Amino acid sequence: MKFLVFGKNGQLGTEFSQYFEINNYTYLSLSKTECDITNFKLVEKIIKDYKPNVVINCSAYNLVDKAEEEFKEAFEVNAFAIKNLGLLCQEYKCFLIHYSTDYVFDGTKQDFYTEEDLPNPLSIYAKSKYAGEKFIKETLEHYLIFRVSWVYGKGKQNFLYKLNQWAATHSMLKIAVDEFSVPTSTRTIVEITLKALKQGLTGLYHLTNSGYASRYEWSKEYLKLKQVDKLIYPAYQSDFNLPAKRPKWSVMSNQKISKILNTDIPLWNEELKLMVREMDI
């Protein structure tokens, strides 16, 4: 089986590439500079020439606040390029795996979000990601879409990297105590993705670690594991006055996929401990 990965330099693309390399998979992993997924002709040439069985899209426009102004760029990458990718996978008979976000929900549900809940995205970023989901469903009969949340791993495009930067330059950190989701490692995403593929799953699933936390709880746990002594002040989401609206509660249930795969997905804090110890996140 041959894998084609878009978004090689992102944290999820990096995790896939490392896993494939260690486990001797046949794969081609491409960065944005090597292949921008908005370039239809180039994407088609690569798929036509390489003939992958599975295309894994780890490319995304994920600058949540900047997307409020750069809405055209966000939709080009997160929606229209995904529609074209779906069309190409249909034409060249490739199986498409794509990643969406917990931000497709508005945060008003007082329970875990399931795959049956109707999205109501609040920001341009979230709307573009939801549009990408719908395009895949309209274009392909067989696919895998995984909604993920608060993803962290090797790389700079995640909250923990930013937290490290803030901790190095500030005596006190203000972190939202009223924003909840599920911190999820790139390792968990890769492992569950490949299990789902191996068992022939198709459709849309929520793929997170288990449990949930506020950003405040997540930050405290992480800095404790890193043995960084810092005062963390419990602030509110509204204190930061960010351009993009974010759901205060976007906690998704992973029960559907864990039951189908008959696997226990680790709790977010247990996985975080392993990631800090084993991968020096």
C-alpha positions in Angstrom: 0.0 0.0 0.0 1.3 3.4 -1.0 0.6 6.5 1.1 0.7 10.2 -0.1 0.9 12.7 2.7 0.3 16.5 2.2 1.5 18.9 4.9 4.8 17.2 5.7 6.2 20.0 7.9 3.1 20.4 10.1 3.0 18.6 13.4 0.6 15.9 12.2 2.4 15.4 8.9 5.7 15.1 10.8 4.2 12.4 13.0 2.9 10.4 10.0 6.3 10.7 8.2 8.2 9.5 11.2 5.9 6.6 11.8 6.0 5.5 8.2 9.8 5.8 8.1 10.3 3.7 11.3 7.8 1.1 10.2 9.0 0.8 6.6 5.8 2.0 4.9 5.9 3.0 1.3 5.1 6.7 1.3 5.7 10.1 -0.2 5.4 13.1 2.1 5.3 16.6 0.7 5.6 20.0 2.3 3.7 23.1 1.2 6.7 24.3 -0.8 6.9 21.0 -2.6 3.2 20.9 -3.3 0.6 23.6 -2.3 -2.7 21.7 -2.2 -4.4 24.8 -3.8 -2.4 24.1 -7.0 -4.9 21.7 -8.7 -2.6 20.8 -11.7 0.4 20.0 -9.5 -1.7 17.9 -7.1 -3.2 16.0 -10.0 0.3 15.4 -11.5 1.6 14.0 -8.3 -1.3 11.7 -7.7 -1.3 10.6 -11.3 2.5 9.9 -11.3 2.8 8.4 -7.8 -0.4 6.4 -7.9 -1.1 6.3 -4.1 -3.7 4.0 -2.5 -4.3 6.4 0.3 -4.0 10.2 0.4 -3.6 11.7 3.9 -4.3 15.4 4.0 -2.5 17.1 6.9 -2.5 20.5 5.2 -4.6 23.2 6.7 -5.0 26.9 7.1 -5.1 27.0 10.9 -4.4 30.6 11.9 -7.8 31.0 13.6 -7.7 34.8 14.3 -5.9 35.7 11.1 -8.6 33.9 9.1 -11.1 36.6 10.1 -9.3 38.9 7.6 -7.8 36.3 5.3 -11.1 34.5 4.7 -10.3 33.9 1.0 -7.0 32.1 1.9 -8.7 30.1 4.6 -11.5 28.8 2.3 -9.0 28.2 -0.6 -7.0 25.8 1.6 -9.6 24.3 4.0 -12.6 24.0 1.6 -12.0 24.5 -2.2 -8.7 22.6 -2.3 -10.4 19.8 -0.3 -13.2 19.6 -2.9 -10.6 19.3 -5.7 -8.7 16.7 -3.7 -11.9 14.7 -3.4 -12.5 14.9 -7.1 -8.9 13.7 -7.8 -9.2 10.9 -5.3 -12.4 9.8 -7.0 -10.9 10.0 -10.5 -7.7 8.2 -9.6 -9.3 5.8 -7.1 -7.5 6.8 -4.0 -8.8 6.6 -0.5 -8.9 10.1 1.2 -8.2 10.7 4.9 -8.8 14.3 6.1 -8.8 16.1 9.4 -11.4 18.6 10.7 -11.8 20.4 14.0 -13.9 20.6 17.2 -14.4 24.3 16.3 -17.3 23.3 14.0 -19.4 23.3 17.1 -20.7 26.5 18.9 -20.2 25.3 22.4 -23.8 25.5 23.6 -24.2 21.8 24.2 -24.0 20.7 27.9 -22.6 17.3 27.2 -20.0 15.6 25.0 -20.4 16.4 21.3 -21.1 13.3 19.2 -20.9 12.7 15.4 -24.7 13.1 15.3 -24.7 16.7 16.6 -25.3 19.4 14.1 -22.3 21.8 13.6 -22.7 25.5 14.0 -19.2 27.1 13.4 -18.6 30.5 14.9 -15.4 31.7 13.1 -14.2 31.9 9.5 -11.7 29.2 10.2 -14.3 26.9 11.6 -16.7 27.6 8.7 -14.0 26.9 6.2 -13.2 23.5 7.9 -16.9 22.6 7.9 -17.2 23.5 4.2 -14.3 21.1 3.6 -16.1 18.3 5.4 -19.3 18.9 3.3 -17.3 18.9 0.0 -15.8 15.5 0.8 -19.2 14.0 1.6 -20.6 15.4 -1.6 -17.7 14.2 -3.8 -16.7 10.8 -2.4 -18.6 7.7 -1.3 -15.8 6.3 0.8 -13.5 8.4 2.9 -12.4 9.1 6.5 -12.9 12.5 8.1 -11.6 12.8 11.7 -12.5 15.8 13.8 -9.6 16.4 16.2 -9.1 18.9 19.0 -6.3 20.8 20.7 -3.7 18.9 18.8 -0.1 18.9 20.0 3.1 17.2 19.0 6.5 18.1 17.6 6.3 21.5 16.0 5.5 25.2 16.6 1.8 25.3 15.6 0.3 24.2 18.9 -0.7 25.7 22.2 2.0 24.0 24.2 4.8 25.5 22.1 3.3 28.9 22.7 3.0 28.2 26.4 6.7 27.4 26.5 7.5 30.7 24.8 5.2 32.6 27.2 6.7 30.9 30.3 10.2 31.8 29.2 9.4 35.5 29.0 6.6 36.2 31.6 6.6 35.9 35.3 2.8 35.3 35.3 0.7 33.5 32.7 -3.0 34.3 32.1 -4.8 31.2 30.8 -8.5 30.7 30.1 -10.4 28.8 32.7 -13.7 28.8 30.9 -12.6 27.1 27.6 -12.8 23.3 27.5 -11.9 20.7 25.0 -9.7 17.6 24.7 -5.9 17.9 24.4 -5.0 15.3 21.8 -1.5 14.1 20.8 -0.4 13.6 17.2 0.7 10.1 18.2 -2.8 9.2 19.2 -4.2 10.6 16.0 -1.7 8.6 13.8 -2.2 5.3 15.7 -6.1 5.5 15.6 -6.1 6.7 12.0 -4.1 3.7 10.8 -6.2 1.2 12.9 -9.3 2.6 11.4 -7.8 2.3 7.9 -6.7 -1.3 8.6 -10.2 -2.2 9.7 -11.8 -0.6 6.6 -13.7 2.1 8.4 -15.3 4.9 6.4 -17.2 8.0 7.3 -16.8 10.8 9.9 -15.5 10.2 13.4 -14.4 12.2 16.5 -10.8 11.3 17.2 -9.5 12.7 20.5 -7.8 11.4 23.6 -10.2 10.6 26.4 -11.6 13.0 29.1 -11.5 16.7 28.9 -9.8 19.8 30.4 -9.8 23.6 30.4 -6.9 25.4 28.9 -6.0 26.4 32.5 -5.9 22.7 33.7 -4.0 21.6 30.6 -1.4 24.4 31.1 -0.9 23.6 34.8 -0.5 19.9 34.1 2.0 20.5 31.3 4.2 22.9 33.2 4.1 20.6 36.3 5.4 17.8 34.1 8.1 20.1 32.6 9.0 21.1 36.2 8.5 24.8 35.3 7.4 26.8 38.4 5.1 29.6 37.1 2.1 31.5 38.5 -0.8 30.7 36.2 -3.7 33.1 36.6 -7.2 31.7 35.8 -8.5 34.2 33.3 -11.6 34.2 31.1 -11.9 33.8 27.3 -13.4 37.3 27.0 -10.3 38.8 28.7 -8.2 38.2 25.6 -10.5 40.0 23.1 -9.4 37.8 20.2 -10.7 38.5 16.7 -12.2 35.0 16.1 -15.0 33.6 18.2 -14.2 30.3 19.8 -16.6 27.8 21.4 -16.1 27.7 25.2 -17.1 24.0 25.2 -16.0 21.9 22.3 -15.5 18.6 24.1 -16.0 15.7 21.7 -16.8 12.1 22.6 -14.5 9.4 21.1 -16.8 6.5 22.1 -18.0 5.7 18.6 -14.6 5.0 17.1 -13.1 3.4 20.3 -16.0 1.0 20.4 -15.8 0.1 16.7 -12.1 -0.4 17.0 -12.4 -2.1 20.3 -9.5 0.0 21.7 -9.1 2.2 24.8 -7.9 5.6 23.8 -5.6 7.0 26.6 -6.8 9.9 28.9 -5.5 13.2 27.8 -3.3 13.7 31.0 -1.9 10.1 30.7 -0.9 10.7 27.1 0.5 14.1 27.9 2.8 12.5 30.5 4.0 10.0 28.0 4.6 12.6 25.3 6.6 14.8 27.7 8.7 11.9 28.9 9.2 10.0 25.7 9.1 12.7 23.0 10.2 15.7 25.0 7.2 17.8 23.9 
